């Protein structure tokens, strides 16, 4: 794959795949700017993506995501930078269209067990027995047990992985290794 100095490196992957961590590392290595679309959404709206999704639904969140991508495209098209996207951007055709004109789509594929473990570590059980701090697609199914969370995540992970593979220019399989080792996998896949 031929890379040019004016390409954006646009990272995709399931929630907790390491997109933001790897994106910042990649930007540091390339001495270029790094943006996380969720952070851009928060800056533009004053609300977290989770709050927008909860209060305005999927369509309200996708519109905010599209506006964040438009802002990045207006300011940075033709410049080298790294962009980490939200896990659901693969379902947002207008946002993808905007980003497609900026550079290379890179799918960071993390093993299912690693992503699921990260979700489990961040969730909390409330006094009423429900779970908090889960991704919206899991929370809305009201899981009763950790096993329920893993089952819901499995189905979602399988479908999302297939979608990411169809839109990616490059797929990088991340491993359960130090983050700098995974950065080397990304650099190698991009011939950098």
Steps between C-alpha positions, in 0.01 A plus 500: 500500500639837405477761773542870440588782734149640466308192615287482807522170686146426616467232767192279540421225745270373768470697825803434720715383209766759575423749223570809708814359660641376172388813319692725738807275477484498120460878484795546736714269286400683181531844665151598395171601659266250665124532534243275663157556342330448838715779648414726204129430560538595867688817409237603245190418706612521861350152547656157515415257219326279758282793612410591142412140420286470815317830450477524119514136396711342228399754234596795720833343579572418134428860403745623767756249374451616141550863606821406682632325190402798283691736729810282476470474122456876457811576699730205431431343158833476320700490824657205674317416821358209696130471582351253747131440437219382723416132483168555324621723220481202266120548505521871418522522120518883479787513752683220318460683170657811649792308647553290186618811319765563763708185501546136588251292702679273750311234694662419833376148563533402863416146613145473634611378843723804553229750405241316712733493800554875468123558498454276804778682691332838445144399587361535851212324670245729660317424828189402303699230319519676164828581329629851431768634269427257219494586129146604401444199275562269800324712763176516302473120517504512882752223570465326837842336517854544374433202273201687351729796428751272325226331295354831384848626422584185300214549258579868463874438459441243226276731298716809551821320406347394169393859432839649589673256267285610207587869538866470603790565264730329751426261786746475788457217748592631843627266767508485879846658508640836615348791306829587332516148353155549348615835362777316315236267348313806373812663358595179323151457352519857369856456368616791716 
